[in-house]
Amino acid sequence: MKWMHVTYRIAASAEIVAARAEALAREQSVECPAAAVTDPRVREAVMGRVLGIEADGPSHFRARIALALETVGDDAGQLLNMWFGNVSLQPDVCLVDVAWPDGLPALPGPRFGVAGVRERLGVARGAMACTALKPVGSSVAALAALAGMAARAGFHLIKDDHGLADPVSAPFAARVPAIQAAVDAANRETGGRCVYAPNLSGGPRAVQRQLAVCRDAGVGAVMLCPLVLGVSQVAELVREEIAVPVLAHPALGGNLRIDPAVLFGTLFRLIGADMVIFPNHGGRFSYDAATCRRIAAALAAPLGGHRPALPVPAGGMTTGRVGEMCASYGEDVLLLVGGALLAADSPAQAMGDFVRAVRGQEAAHG
Amino acid sequence: MKWMHVTYRIAASAEIVAARAEALAREQSVECPAAAVTDPRVREAVMGRVLGIEADGPSHFRARIALALETVGDDAGQLLNMWFGNVSLQPDVCLVDVAWPDGLPALPGPRFGVAGVRERLGVARGAMACTALKPVGSSVAALAALAGMAARAGFHLIKDDHGLADPVSAPFAARVPAIQAAVDAANRETGGRCVYAPNLSGGPRAVQRQLAVCRDAGVGAVMLCPLVLGVSQVAELVREEIAVPVLAHPALGGNLRIDPAVLFGTLFRLIGADMVIFPNHGGRFSYDAATCRRIAAALAAPLGGHRPALPVPAGGMTTGRVGEMCASYGEDVLLLVGGALLAADSPAQAMGDFVRAVRGQEAAHG
């Protein structure tokens, strides 16, 4: 019998917490009253069990619950389902931690990881710089020109905005070769190795068509939103289709009541993300610095032999904060800056300043 | 220019709400400061705009925001993304309503709808009864026996538990033909038309393999979790693959901070759900009766010519509550009862009692 240990934080009084935790263990396994589980094997090997409960602040408890790995199989969607499928509908519960005493489901993990991404980007050490192509609604020519400008400014990675799907203003099949060509041209001029990551979206057939466009254009990375595409689809794509590093975007993930270190750190890494975008502290999103560091730590922590993934903090990123960011995350970080540069009087100048600040960190500490 | 009108509820003071709403309109469209949007077409036709703000209780406001349909295309994942992708990471905001003054994205909608499902189930009018096969961990033989018992008891629809994916104890390829055979045998005995809905899960290739198993076994409906599989995948499957009614399960949907009537009512229906499970009031989940009625109303409301879908309230369902449920939802309802019956001394007797109560409602009012 193999189990994973999932810790939930429950809002409950001391009088009811034991019963609440038992109900939770059944909800996320057999989904019925214990009295309805008549098969001894199911009671023994499949029904969730409460391992321990401890107080965690006023009117809250942490319950550690063992859930059977056999209910998960090797599917990421089912893993998410067993962690939090029905519980998502019960607002008194958050998922705060997962431990793997008996091993992990067979999921792909990062195929490149930090070292592989560094090799692709041609950056042996030091922090790296990423920017986004926006706004949605722009023409292919405008987006390609912006990509060329960013590549010339020295950005290591350029990604589509996650709102850039397959709009009539810049269809994927026209946009991706044009942007890749602009980045290639800039690389030839600068001798750089800037990589472009287009945003995959849509149903599986649409994604297949987009991947063919990426292969034909010689694209060096892809971006996707695992919680929009579905984590099972992402794991399958990583296993069977995508031959370049994967950048994962956190869209829709903000309020699943799953701890962001578990969701963006552990789960996104398990399904194969080599780089993970998450909301940076001090920006227009809600995480504090400690949460951001926990996400980054989860991307690098031991996890069944999987490679570490690269944290990509985003939001509220400015040239003036680069030093603070590098001090917070260390050198294995890809700093994502977006709209702030585009609002400058000279976006090209602002891009250059940002990249120099990032590259200067390495010089300062190296 | 075509727009959808999305209403967000924002926690904010009167001093800042106008700026907060403007920022939200940009976040869910161009994702950058207005100053960075230099293309006049993008400013005019793509950048989100605030249509109105009104107070909604202490320290809360409702902001109606126009978002351009051209950023969505005809993809359900991108629709979800533009509604709530980044905003999900900002806890001061909930999505509470969507209106379509300029038409809808081209999504499949229900191919069967209430009338088509009734025809398949052979029930011209009155409420219908559904139960779930559980617990996960049970053998194929045990699940098939349970399905036979439920079909003989007169249930109209029998579904897999959503925790039943592709476990070693009851692999999909072995389970589905065995359960369908048990239901077929019961139907031959009773003259009934009970339908079995297996649970599709996993990546696109796994789902394709499962659909082939379903076709070979003559399965009459399928269940799936749109927020686990990804809404884009579901819409594509409905358009191109699935030839039977679709039952949608709400797993993971409980806390997206999207109003459940919009999420389970409008969105699930748009992507092609013919029947939608949602947490019933008075059970172990959190919705109140008014919210449940709003979900059911959204499944039947005018929506661009799409067929109405059937509400499937679940959780806390007992034989004693059947009358109350039918009074609450009306006759176009499929009442889902699960574990409560299995914990009875005689599950077969309890199943029969439940089905008689449901069928009796029609007789009482018919």
Chai-1 contact restraints between the chains, C-beta under 6 A:
chainA,res_idxA,chainB,res_idxB,connection_type,confidence,min_distance_angstrom,max_distance_angstrom,comment,restraint_id
A,V30,B,P135,contact,1.0,0.0,6.0,A-B,restraint_1
A,E31,B,K134,contact,1.0,0.0,6.0,A-B,restraint_2
A,E31,B,D161,contact,1.0,0.0,6.0,A-B,restraint_3
A,E31,B,G163,contact,1.0,0.0,6.0,A-B,restraint_4
A,C32,B,K134,contact,1.0,0.0,6.0,A-B,restraint_5
A,C32,B,P135,contact,1.0,0.0,6.0,A-B,restraint_6
A,C32,B,G339,contact,1.0,0.0,6.0,A-B,restraint_7
A,C32,B,L342,contact,1.0,0.0,6.0,A-B,restraint_8
A,P33,B,G339,contact,1.0,0.0,6.0,A-B,restraint_9
A,P33,B,A343,contact,1.0,0.0,6.0,A-B,restraint_10
A,A35,B,A343,contact,1.0,0.0,6.0,A-B,restraint_11
A,A36,B,G339,contact,1.0,0.0,6.0,A-B,restraint_12
A,A36,B,L342,contact,1.0,0.0,6.0,A-B,restraint_13
A,A36,B,A343,contact,1.0,0.0,6.0,A-B,restraint_14
A,V37,B,P135,contact,1.0,0.0,6.0,A-B,restraint_15
A,D39,B,S138,contact,1.0,0.0,6.0,A-B,restraint_16
A,V42,B,P135,contact,1.0,0.0,6.0,A-B,restraint_17
A,V42,B,G137,contact,1.0,0.0,6.0,A-B,restraint_18
A,V46,B,G137,contact,1.0,0.0,6.0,A-B,restraint_19
A,E70,B,P167,contact,1.0,0.0,6.0,A-B,restraint_20
A,E70,B,V168,contact,1.0,0.0,6.0,A-B,restraint_21
A,T71,B,V136,contact,1.0,0.0,6.0,A-B,restraint_22
A,T71,B,P167,contact,1.0,0.0,6.0,A-B,restraint_23
A,G73,B,D166,contact,1.0,0.0,6.0,A-B,restraint_24
A,D75,B,G202,contact,1.0,0.0,6.0,A-B,restraint_25
A,G77,B,S201,contact,1.0,0.0,6.0,A-B,restraint_26
A,G77,B,V228,contact,1.0,0.0,6.0,A-B,restraint_27
A,Q78,B,A165,contact,1.0,0.0,6.0,A-B,restraint_28
A,Q78,B,S201,contact,1.0,0.0,6.0,A-B,restraint_29
A,N81,B,V228,contact,1.0,0.0,6.0,A-B,restraint_30
A,N81,B,A251,contact,1.0,0.0,6.0,A-B,restraint_31
A,G85,B,A251,contact,1.0,0.0,6.0,A-B,restraint_32
A,G85,B,L252,contact,1.0,0.0,6.0,A-B,restraint_33
A,S88,B,L252,contact,1.0,0.0,6.0,A-B,restraint_34
A,S88,B,G254,contact,1.0,0.0,6.0,A-B,restraint_35
A,S88,B,N255,contact,1.0,0.0,6.0,A-B,restraint_36
A,L89,B,G254,contact,1.0,0.0,6.0,A-B,restraint_37
A,L89,B,P279,contact,1.0,0.0,6.0,A-B,restraint_38
A,L89,B,F285,contact,1.0,0.0,6.0,A-B,restraint_39
A,P91,B,S286,contact,1.0,0.0,6.0,A-B,restraint_40
A,K134,B,E31,contact,1.0,0.0,6.0,A-B,restraint_41
A,K134,B,C32,contact,1.0,0.0,6.0,A-B,restraint_42
A,P135,B,V30,contact,1.0,0.0,6.0,A-B,restraint_43
A,P135,B,C32,contact,1.0,0.0,6.0,A-B,restraint_44
A,P135,B,V37,contact,1.0,0.0,6.0,A-B,restraint_45
A,P135,B,V42,contact,1.0,0.0,6.0,A-B,restraint_46
A,V136,B,T71,contact,1.0,0.0,6.0,A-B,restraint_47
A,G137,B,V42,contact,1.0,0.0,6.0,A-B,restraint_48
A,G137,B,V46,contact,1.0,0.0,6.0,A-B,restraint_49
A,S138,B,D39,contact,1.0,0.0,6.0,A-B,restraint_50
A,D161,B,E31,contact,1.0,0.0,6.0,A-B,restraint_51
A,G163,B,E31,contact,1.0,0.0,6.0,A-B,restraint_52
A,A165,B,Q78,contact,1.0,0.0,6.0,A-B,restraint_53
A,D166,B,G73,contact,1.0,0.0,6.0,A-B,restraint_54
A,P167,B,E70,contact,1.0,0.0,6.0,A-B,restraint_55
A,P167,B,T71,contact,1.0,0.0,6.0,A-B,restraint_56
A,V168,B,E70,contact,1.0,0.0,6.0,A-B,restraint_57
A,S201,B,G77,contact,1.0,0.0,6.0,A-B,restraint_58
A,S201,B,Q78,contact,1.0,0.0,6.0,A-B,restraint_59
A,G202,B,D75,contact,1.0,0.0,6.0,A-B,restraint_60
A,G202,B,S232,contact,1.0,0.0,6.0,A-B,restraint_61
A,G203,B,S232,contact,1.0,0.0,6.0,A-B,restraint_62
A,G203,B,Q233,contact,1.0,0.0,6.0,A-B,restraint_63
A,G203,B,E236,contact,1.0,0.0,6.0,A-B,restraint_64
A,P204,B,P204,contact,1.0,0.0,6.0,A-B,restraint_65
A,P204,B,Q233,contact,1.0,0.0,6.0,A-B,restraint_66
A,R205,B,E236,contact,1.0,0.0,6.0,A-B,restraint_67
A,V228,B,G77,contact,1.0,0.0,6.0,A-B,restraint_68
A,V228,B,N81,contact,1.0,0.0,6.0,A-B,restraint_69
A,L229,B,G230,contact,1.0,0.0,6.0,A-B,restraint_70
A,G230,B,L229,contact,1.0,0.0,6.0,A-B,restraint_71
A,G230,B,G230,contact,1.0,0.0,6.0,A-B,restraint_72
A,G230,B,Q233,contact,1.0,0.0,6.0,A-B,restraint_73
A,S232,B,G202,contact,1.0,0.0,6.0,A-B,restraint_74
A,S232,B,G203,contact,1.0,0.0,6.0,A-B,restraint_75
A,Q233,B,G203,contact,1.0,0.0,6.0,A-B,restraint_76
A,Q233,B,P204,contact,1.0,0.0,6.0,A-B,restraint_77
A,Q233,B,G230,contact,1.0,0.0,6.0,A-B,restraint_78
A,E236,B,G203,contact,1.0,0.0,6.0,A-B,restraint_79
A,E236,B,R205,contact,1.0,0.0,6.0,A-B,restraint_80
A,A251,B,N81,contact,1.0,0.0,6.0,A-B,restraint_81
A,A251,B,G85,contact,1.0,0.0,6.0,A-B,restraint_82
A,L252,B,G85,contact,1.0,0.0,6.0,A-B,restraint_83
A,L252,B,S88,contact,1.0,0.0,6.0,A-B,restraint_84
A,G254,B,S88,contact,1.0,0.0,6.0,A-B,restraint_85
A,G254,B,L89,contact,1.0,0.0,6.0,A-B,restraint_86
A,N255,B,S88,contact,1.0,0.0,6.0,A-B,restraint_87
A,N255,B,N255,contact,1.0,0.0,6.0,A-B,restraint_88
A,N255,B,R257,contact,1.0,0.0,6.0,A-B,restraint_89
A,R257,B,N255,contact,1.0,0.0,6.0,A-B,restraint_90
A,P279,B,L89,contact,1.0,0.0,6.0,A-B,restraint_91
A,F285,B,L89,contact,1.0,0.0,6.0,A-B,restraint_92
A,S286,B,P91,contact,1.0,0.0,6.0,A-B,restraint_93
A,G339,B,C32,contact,1.0,0.0,6.0,A-B,restraint_94
A,G339,B,P33,contact,1.0,0.0,6.0,A-B,restraint_95
A,G339,B,A36,contact,1.0,0.0,6.0,A-B,restraint_96
A,L342,B,C32,contact,1.0,0.0,6.0,A-B,restraint_97
A,L342,B,A36,contact,1.0,0.0,6.0,A-B,restraint_98
A,A343,B,P33,contact,1.0,0.0,6.0,A-B,restraint_99
A,A343,B,A35,contact,1.0,0.0,6.0,A-B,restraint_100
A,A343,B,A36,contact,1.0,0.0,6.0,A-B,restraint_101
